Amino acid sequence: LLKNKKRFVMYQSVLMSLGGVLWGIICLVIDKPVTSLIPFGYIFLTFINVYTFLRVRKFFLAHSFQTLISLLLPFFLQWSLGGFYASGGVGIWALLALASSLSYTNKNNSLLWLLAFLLLSIFSGVFDAEFSVLFRTEEIQQPFAVALVLMNTTIVSLLIFVLIIFYVNENNSSYVKVTAAQAFLGESAKLSVLGQLSAGIAHEINTPLGAIRALAEENSEVYKGFMERMRELCKNLSDEEFEAFTLLYNESENNLSTHSPKEARKIRKNLEASLDEIGIEKSHLIARKLQEIQINSFNDPLLTLSKSAEFKKIIELLNELKSLKINNAVINLSVDKASRTVKALKLFMHSEENETNESFSLRESIETILTIYSNELKKGIEVEFNAVNFNQLIRGHQDSINQVWANLIVNACQAMNFKGKLILNCEQIEGNFSLISIQDNGPGIPELIQPRIFSPFFSTKEKGIGSGVGLSIVQQIIKREGGEIWFESSELTGTTFFVKLKNVV
């Protein structure tokens, strides 16, 4: 924006200097050499101003001085030529000073320049007759005066139009660049957040993959010779023993009961005592194996099989079958965990180019982010998520909303130095809105910097940790989604960010 202002003032100065050349020549033609010093003086002062700016680089002073001479000298020239009629209304060139003043960031400055222009115009109108007497010239022919008015009006109108078109185009171009930069910063912020927790994400995926590999290898070992042992066992069992084996296997498969350590010890001792009564050797080992496959009482099938010469092999085989089942269950859980993490990453990282405005679950959106950062959170963050039965849908750009939760959650964890309590609440409020709060019990945000917390590139973090664009982007996203964001913070309670989003009707 500052670059555009500098170029705008430079072009305005050059164009008005060309007008100075034109009016300097006109003054010489009509035999007004002293008056020609005013337009030629404008050119000289403009040159000095530009030269000084290039040396000291104080744009506000250069801008103000250029606006001042652009405002005053056209009126001085008009008065020196004998007023409005004699000069063809040359004071209209001061409108270029107003055009220049519009490039001030502070509108109050622009209004002051407008007020100055109006006062000079009124002054010129009130004392126009006195100027014609004070600076009496030869009688001005009407055609010449009309030609001067037409020239001044046409040229100034054209120059103002050109300057405005330039300023609008440059601002539009800057807006496009800023929008592109914001999009880039948004992606950078997202990657930065993920980069900070990349080791945790890798752990979340590698842990279940490692479990899957270890259990698959264990299953492979169990399978080796399993069918041969099974065939030999079945061949040596009588029909009654095979039926008892089947009943014992079914009991092991279907028994889902759990016991406390005290209850488990009591069951194991009862099994061991029953085995001792019928003379089974190493009863304590067999009792432990029976308990592992969830055979908790010395029942009829077990009594029948205990008389078989293959009793120990039967128990070993049942343990192998149980081990295979448990391993497969753990593998399935590990696959689900890895899949959830990958799905969460996919939802979080997919390109916004194809992002659509859609309805989605607010709770699942937050759970996606908690899944991604679960490894970091579990190191020292106690998470309380009060939205188990919250099934409200909202409509918006899910990828952007996910980024909001990611930034707010990571900021909260960093504020607590990854040691503390994180409380997330979701509730429906009046007006068909959802209110989401993310609270930490960190040191809070100092009151002095609270007004700047959403400002771009403002960060309280150490250099290299934060870019200062996270909360600014979060605020822009929430506004784009038609919501609101605010926070409350104190040294006693920490910081809570509130996000208000419209529900799907």
Solvent accessible surface area in square Angstrom, and as a share of the most:
residue,aa,sasa,rsa
1,L,121,0.60
2,L,97,0.48
3,K,143,0.61
4,N,7,0.04
5,K,21,0.09
6,K,66,0.28
7,R,87,0.32
8,F,6,0.03
9,V,13,0.08
10,M,69,0.31
11,Y,91,0.35
12,Q,0,0.00
13,S,3,0.02
14,V,78,0.45
15,L,38,0.19
16,M,10,0.04
17,S,17,0.11
18,L,110,0.55
19,G,7,0.07
20,G,7,0.07
21,V,62,0.36
22,L,59,0.29
23,W,5,0.02
24,G,0,0.00
25,I,89,0.45
26,I,24,0.12
27,C,0,0.00
28,L,93,0.46
29,V,116,0.67
30,I,61,0.31
31,D,114,0.59
32,K,46,0.19
33,P,72,0.46
34,V,117,0.67
35,T,14,0.08
36,S,4,0.02
37,L,118,0.59
38,I,37,0.19
39,P,6,0.04
40,F,71,0.29
41,G,23,0.22
42,Y,7,0.03
43,I,49,0.25
44,F,126,0.52
45,L,62,0.31
46,T,11,0.07
47,F,131,0.55
48,I,72,0.37
49,N,17,0.09
50,V,35,0.20
51,Y,111,0.42
52,T,61,0.35
53,F,19,0.08
54,L,93,0.46
55,R,167,0.61
56,V,79,0.45
57,R,156,0.57
58,K,117,0.50
59,F,31,0.13
60,F,125,0.52
61,L,111,0.55
62,A,13,0.10
63,H,3,0.02
64,S,27,0.17
65,F,76,0.32
66,Q,1,0.00
67,T,0,0.00
68,L,72,0.36
69,I,10,0.05
70,S,0,0.00
71,L,3,0.02
72,L,50,0.25
73,L,28,0.14
74,P,7,0.04
75,F,7,0.03
76,F,78,0.33
77,L,8,0.04
78,Q,9,0.04
79,W,34,0.12
80,S,23,0.15
81,L,5,0.02
82,G,5,0.05
83,G,0,0.00
84,F,109,0.45
85,Y,110,0.42
86,A,15,0.11
87,S,0,0.00
88,G,1,0.01
89,G,3,0.03
90,V,2,0.01
91,G,4,0.04
92,I,50,0.26
93,W,10,0.03
94,A,0,0.00
95,L,54,0.27
96,L,0,0.00
97,A,1,0.01
98,L,28,0.14
99,A,7,0.05
100,S,0,0.00
101,S,1,0.01
102,L,121,0.60
103,S,3,0.02
104,Y,22,0.08
105,T,108,0.63
106,N,73,0.37
107,K,149,0.63
108,N,87,0.45
109,N,42,0.21
110,S,14,0.09
111,L,101,0.50
112,L,113,0.56
113,W,44,0.15
114,L,71,0.35
115,L,93,0.46
116,A,32,0.24
117,F,28,0.12
118,L,84,0.42
119,L,104,0.52
120,L,31,0.15
121,S,40,0.26
122,I,109,0.55
123,F,85,0.36
124,S,5,0.04
125,G,56,0.54
126,V,98,0.57
127,F,84,0.35
128,D,39,0.20
129,A,68,0.53
130,E,96,0.43
131,F,22,0.09
132,S,49,0.31
133,V,95,0.54
134,L,128,0.64
135,F,75,0.31
136,R,173,0.63
137,T,46,0.26
138,E,155,0.70
139,E,146,0.66
140,I,37,0.19
141,Q,119,0.53
142,Q,123,0.55
143,P,101,0.64
144,F,78,0.32
145,A,2,0.01
146,V,83,0.48
147,A,53,0.41
148,L,9,0.04
149,V,55,0.32
150,L,117,0.58
151,M,44,0.20
152,N,1,0.00
153,T,58,0.34
154,T,76,0.44
155,I,48,0.24
156,V,2,0.01
157,S,60,0.39
158,L,107,0.53
159,L,21,0.10
160,I,36,0.18
161,F,125,0.52
162,V,70,0.40
163,L,1,0.01
164,I,80,0.41
165,I,76,0.39
166,F,29,0.12
167,Y,40,0.15
168,V,71,0.41
169,N,85,0.43
170,E,34,0.15
171,N,48,0.25
172,N,86,0.44
173,S,47,0.30
174,S,28,0.18
175,Y,153,0.58
176,V,99,0.57
177,K,137,0.58
178,V,78,0.45
179,T,62,0.36
180,A,60,0.46
181,A,48,0.37
182,Q,70,0.31
183,A,65,0.50
184,F,143,0.59
185,L,44,0.22
186,G,9,0.09
187,E,61,0.27
188,S,38,0.24
189,A,8,0.06
190,K,1,0.00
191,L,99,0.49
192,S,50,0.32
193,V,11,0.07
194,L,19,0.09
195,G,46,0.44
196,Q,76,0.34
197,L,6,0.03
198,S,59,0.38
199,A,80,0.62
200,G,2,0.02
201,I,17,0.08
202,A,46,0.35
203,H,80,0.36
204,E,6,0.03
205,I,39,0.20
206,N,91,0.47
207,T,63,0.36
208,P,5,0.03
209,L,90,0.45
210,G,40,0.39
211,A,35,0.27
212,I,36,0.18
213,R,170,0.62
214,A,58,0.45
215,L,28,0.14
216,A,45,0.35
217,E,97,0.43
218,E,78,0.35
219,N,11,0.06
220,S,59,0.38
221,E,107,0.48
222,V,25,0.14
223,Y,124,0.47
224,K,131,0.56
225,G,42,0.41
226,F,14,0.06
227,M,141,0.63
228,E,89,0.40
229,R,98,0.36
230,M,46,0.20
231,R,129,0.47
232,E,61,0.27
233,L,7,0.03
234,C,45,0.27
235,K,128,0.54
236,N,79,0.40
237,L,16,0.08
238,S,56,0.36
239,D,129,0.67
240,E,121,0.54
241,E,31,0.14
242,F,92,0.38
243,E,106,0.47
244,A,6,0.05
245,F,8,0.03
246,T,52,0.30
247,L,92,0.46
248,L,0,0.00
249,Y,71,0.27
250,N,65,0.33
251,E,56,0.25
252,S,4,0.03
253,E,38,0.17
254,N,114,0.58
255,N,31,0.16
256,L,149,0.74
257,S,49,0.31
258,T,126,0.73
259,H,80,0.36
260,S,51,0.33
261,P,99,0.62
262,K,153,0.65
263,E,87,0.39
264,A,25,0.19
265,R,121,0.44
266,K,138,0.59
267,I,25,0.13
268,R,53,0.19
269,K,137,0.58
270,N,85,0.44
271,L,2,0.01
272,E,52,0.23
273,A,52,0.40
274,S,29,0.19
275,L,0,0.00
276,D,79,0.41
277,E,149,0.67
278,I,74,0.38
279,G,58,0.56
280,I,29,0.15
281,E,126,0.57
282,K,129,0.55
283,S,8,0.05
284,H,97,0.43
285,L,84,0.42
286,I,10,0.05
287,A,0,0.00
288,R,122,0.44
289,K,63,0.27
290,L,0,0.00
291,Q,32,0.14
292,E,100,0.45
293,I,1,0.01
294,Q,44,0.20
295,I,0,0.00
296,N,36,0.19
297,S,63,0.41
298,F,52,0.22
299,N,37,0.19
300,D,108,0.56
301,P,20,0.13
302,L,0,0.00
303,L,69,0.34
304,T,33,0.19
305,L,0,0.00
306,S,11,0.07
307,K,160,0.68
308,S,14,0.09
309,A,110,0.85
310,E,25,0.11
311,F,8,0.03
312,K,97,0.41
313,K,129,0.55
314,I,0,0.00
315,I,2,0.01
316,E,78,0.35
317,L,7,0.03
318,L,3,0.02
319,N,24,0.12
320,E,39,0.18
321,L,36,0.18
322,K,19,0.08
323,S,30,0.20
324,L,12,0.06
325,K,85,0.36
326,I,89,0.45
327,N,9,0.05
328,N,68,0.35
329,A,50,0.39
330,V,57,0.33
331,I,32,0.16
332,N,94,0.48
333,L,124,0.61
334,S,11,0.07
335,V,69,0.39
336,D,70,0.36
337,K,66,0.28
338,A,11,0.09
339,S,59,0.38
340,R,135,0.49
341,T,1,0.01
342,V,78,0.45
343,K,132,0.56
344,A,4,0.03
345,L,37,0.18
346,K,149,0.63
347,L,50,0.25
348,F,1,0.00
349,M,63,0.28
350,H,63,0.28
351,S,57,0.37
352,E,66,0.30
353,E,161,0.72
354,N,122,0.62
355,E,24,0.11
356,T,82,0.48
357,N,73,0.38
358,E,67,0.30
359,S,49,0.31
360,F,15,0.06
361,S,18,0.11
362,L,0,0.00
363,R,48,0.18
364,E,95,0.43
365,S,0,0.00
366,I,0,0.00
367,E,65,0.29
368,T,13,0.08
369,I,0,0.00
370,L,24,0.12
371,T,36,0.21
372,I,1,0.00
373,Y,3,0.01
374,S,34,0.22
375,N,10,0.05
376,E,23,0.10
377,L,8,0.04
378,K,124,0.53
379,K,137,0.58
380,G,30,0.28
381,I,12,0.06
382,E,107,0.48
383,V,56,0.32
384,E,61,0.27
385,F,40,0.17
386,N,68,0.35
387,A,4,0.03
388,V,119,0.68
389,N,135,0.69
390,F,22,0.09
391,N,105,0.54
392,Q,28,0.13
393,L,78,0.39
394,I,3,0.02
395,R,140,0.51
396,G,1,0.01
397,H,40,0.18
398,Q,26,0.11
399,D,0,0.00
400,S,1,0.01
401,I,1,0.01
402,N,0,0.00
403,Q,2,0.01
404,V,0,0.00
405,W,0,0.00
406,A,0,0.00
407,N,6,0.03
408,L,3,0.02
409,I,1,0.00
410,V,6,0.03
411,N,31,0.16
412,A,7,0.06
413,C,2,0.01
414,Q,42,0.19
415,A,48,0.37
416,M,12,0.06
417,N,116,0.60
418,F,54,0.23
419,K,155,0.66
420,G,24,0.23
421,K,64,0.27
422,L,0,0.00
423,I,36,0.18
424,L,0,0.00
425,N,48,0.25
426,C,12,0.07
427,E,88,0.39
428,Q,113,0.50
429,I,55,0.28
430,E,168,0.76
431,G,46,0.44
432,N,56,0.29
433,F,45,0.19
434,S,0,0.00
435,L,28,0.14
436,I,0,0.00
437,S,12,0.08
438,I,4,0.02
439,Q,56,0.25
440,D,7,0.03
441,N,84,0.43
442,G,12,0.11
443,P,90,0.57
444,G,17,0.16
445,I,29,0.15
446,P,80,0.50
447,E,146,0.66
448,L,159,0.79
449,I,31,0.16
450,Q,44,0.19
451,P,116,0.73
452,R,129,0.47
453,I,16,0.08
454,F,35,0.15
455,S,43,0.28
456,P,82,0.52
457,F,134,0.56
458,F,37,0.15
459,S,45,0.29
460,T,89,0.51
461,K,75,0.32
462,E,129,0.58
463,K,206,0.87
464,G,78,0.75
465,I,80,0.41
466,G,27,0.26
467,S,71,0.46
468,G,13,0.12
469,V,5,0.03
470,G,16,0.15
471,L,25,0.13
472,S,6,0.04
473,I,15,0.08
474,V,0,0.00
475,Q,46,0.21
476,Q,70,0.31
477,I,15,0.08
478,I,0,0.00
479,K,133,0.56
480,R,131,0.48
481,E,25,0.11
482,G,57,0.55
483,G,11,0.10
484,E,95,0.42
485,I,20,0.10
486,W,92,0.32
487,F,38,0.16
488,E,109,0.49
489,S,24,0.16
490,S,46,0.30
491,E,152,0.68
492,L,174,0.86
493,T,85,0.49
494,G,2,0.02
495,T,8,0.04
496,T,19,0.11
497,F,19,0.08
498,F,35,0.15
499,V,1,0.00
500,K,43,0.18
501,L,4,0.02
502,K,96,0.40
503,N,5,0.03
504,V,49,0.28
505,V,166,0.95
